[in-house]
Structures are given as C-alpha cells and as structure tokens.
Amino acid sequence: MEMKDVLKNKKVTDAALAGLLILVAIVFLFMAGNRFLGKPKIFSADMDRIMREHPALQQAMVDFQEELKTMQTKLNKLEGEAKKKEQLKMQQQIQQIAVTMQNEAVNKIMEDVKAIAKSKGYDYILDSKSVIVGGSDVTEEILAAIKQKEQKEQDRSDTSVMPMIPVK
C-alpha cells in the first residue's frame, strides 16, 4: 500500500468514527435527555369550571348587569323617536361592553392560571377537554389558589376593622 492510500483510508476511518460518535451522542441525548433536562410537568384543568368560578368573571357579570340597569333607567326616561334612536345606540353599546368585559375577565383568569402554574412549577396546563389520556387534573388546586388570593385581596381592602387609636 502506498502512503497515499493509507492517508485516504485514515481520513475515511476518522470521518466514520466522528459520524458514529455524533450518532451515539444524539441517541444518548434523546434516551437520557429527560433525566438531565427534566421531564416537562404537564397537567390538565377544567377551564370551563375555572372560568365559571373565577371572581373576575363573576364580577364582570355583576358589572354588566349594573350597566344594563343604568341604560334601562336612562331609556325609560325617553319617549317616542328619541327612545327608539337611543335603544338602537344602546344595543350596539351593550354588545361592545359585553365583549370588553368578557375579554378583560378572560385575560385576568389566564394571568392567574399562568401565575399559579409558575408558582407550582408546572410547565404546561392543558384544558381537560383536549386531554384524552394522562396528565393529572389540577382544577381543584387552581381554584383553591384563586380563592386564597381573592381572600388575601379582600383582607387587604377590608376597612371595616380599623385599628383603635387611643384617645387621651
């Protein structure tokens, strides 16, 4: 064998060895990756129930009802053509108000769920309707955390219990 052939075979062997090492490293990362990188924590939650029971949506519904009462009172004071015009105008306003209030409530709910997921170390929370198999349901945990947060906020804003100031 000539020196040229030996060098050529050595290059081919080195390239094959390098490729094999890269392949082994890739397989190792896929097989053992979860141990080193950590398995993602995936959970599910009944988002419809969380939406129904979240104070933000309940408050939005109360605010919407109050807004409707205010509009109805204003409308009852009008008569004839002015009443008809105002009624059409109010119908459009009602739709806009409903959409705005709902969007604000949903955004608040999603912020709360994301904050709870982060505080509990959850990587993903899927809607339970989209999960066919697997995943632990954390609906109760989320609702409990939301209620606890709401209670803390009420306690902070509760001015009915004022500290006593001594009078001389």
N, C-alpha and C positions, 0 to 999 in steps of 0.2 A: 504494500500500500504506500502510496505516496503521501507526503506531508499535506498536500492539498486536500486529499480525500479524508484524512484524519481530522483536519480542522473543520471540514464541512460536516462530518458526522458529529463532531463535538458540538457544533452550533445547533444542529438539529436536535441532539440529545438534550442540550441545555434548554432549548425552546420548549421541547416536550415536557421536560421536568418542571419548568416555570408554569406552563399551562396546567399541568397536573396539580401543582401546589395552589394555584389560583382556584381551580375547581374544588379542591378539598376545603379551602378556606370558605368559599361560598356555601358549600354544603354544611360546613360546621356552623356558620352564622345562621343559616336557616333552621338547622336542627336545634342548636343550643341558644339561639338568639333570645328566646323568651326568658331563659334563666339569667342572662346578663342584662338584657334590656328591660326586663319586667313584662309580665303579661298585662295587656290592657284590661282594665276593670270595666266591664260592660254590664249595665243594669237596665231594667225596664221600669216604666212607671205609667200609670193610668192618667194620661194628660187631661182627658175629659173631666175626670173627677177632680184633679188638682185645679183645673180652670173653674169648675163649679164652686169649689170650696175656698178658693183664694179670696182674701179680703179685698183685693184690688178690683176684681170683677164684681163682687157684691156691692162695693162702694160705687162703682160705675153705674150699676143698675139703680141704686138709690138716687144718685145724682141725675140720671136720665129721667127718672120719674118726677123728680122735683122740677126739672127743666120743662117737662111736659105740662105739669100743673101751672107753672108760670105762664107758659104760652096759652094754655086754655083760658086762664083768667083774663089775659090780655085780649084774647079773641072774643070772649063773652061780652066785653065792653063795646064791641063794634057791632054795626048793623049794615045790612044791605050789601052794596057793591064793595065797600071798603072791607067788609068782613070776608067776602069771597076772595079778594085780592090777597088779604093778609093770610088767609087759610092756605092758599097755594104757596105763598112765600114760606110759610111755616113748615109745610110738608117737606120742602127741599131742605130747610134748616134742620129738621128732625133727622133726616137721613144722614146729613153731614155730621151732626152731633153724635148720632149713634155710632157711626164708623170711627170717628175720632176717639170717643170714649172707649170703644172696644179695643182699638189699636193700642191706646195707652195702657189699658189693663193687661192686654196680652204681653206687651213689652215688659211691664213690671213683673209679671208672672215668670217670663222667660229669664229675666235677670235674676230673680230669686232662685229659680231652679239651677241656673248656672253657678251661682254663688254657693249653694248647698252642695252641688256636685264637687266643686273645687275644694270646699272645706272638708268633705268626706273622702277625698282622694279618688273620686270616680272619674274615669276617663271619658266614658260615654253613657248617656241615658237615652234610651230609645223609647218611643211610645209603645206601650204594651200591645196595641193593636197590630203593630208591624212585626212583632217578635213571634215566630212560630214555635221555636224550641229554644230553651236555655235562657240564661240571664235571670238574676234574682230581681224580684219586684221590690222597689224601694218607695212605692207610693206613700205608705204609712210614715216612713222616715221623713220624706219631704214635707208631708202635711204637718207632722209634729214640729219640724224645724220652722215652718212658716208660722204656725200658731205661736210658737215660743218667741219668734222675732216680733210678731204683732203684739204680743203681751208686753214685751220689753218696751216697744214704742208707745203703747198706751200708758205704761207706768211712768215713762219719762214725761209724757204730755199731761198727765193727770195732775191738775192743780187743785183738786178738791181737798187734798190733805196738805195744808200749809203748815210749815213749822211754826211752833209757838215762839213769839217774841216776848220776852219778859217786859213787863211794864212796871216802872217804879213809882 
